[in-house]
Amino acid sequence: MLARCYRGKLSVWAALCVLVLGWFYVFPVYRLPSDKEIVEEVLGLGEVWQKNQTGIDLYRNLLTECCNPRWMFAVTKENSPIGKVLWYDGEFYHSHSVSNKTYSLFVQ
């Protein structure tokens, strides 16, 4: 008898969780703006928008210190020899092994 009550409560909680997740899917708390909305906002600024060279330099230095973009950003023949396994960013189960066929496509 206790097992039936427990299963009943579990299914109620499961249904409630599915309902809440569905609600967040349909009505997300935070929605990323579309490309069109971003372009319209930038164009709406008109002459007010100016290039921030200080911010650009600061971000460029930050990237250089943390990531070494000249070596890590692009796949080249120098940093990706034949036989190297390249993992897709954010994907744990997807990779690509560099072969003769793909190595010829890389830039020097």
Secondary structure as UniProt FT lines:
FT   HELIX           2..26
FT   HELIX           35..45
FT   HELIX           46..48
FT   HELIX           53..67
FT   HELIX           69..72
FT   TURN            77..79
FT   TURN            82..83
FT   STRAND          85..87
FT   TURN            89..90
FT   STRAND          95..97
FT   HELIX           100..103
FT   TURN            104..105
//
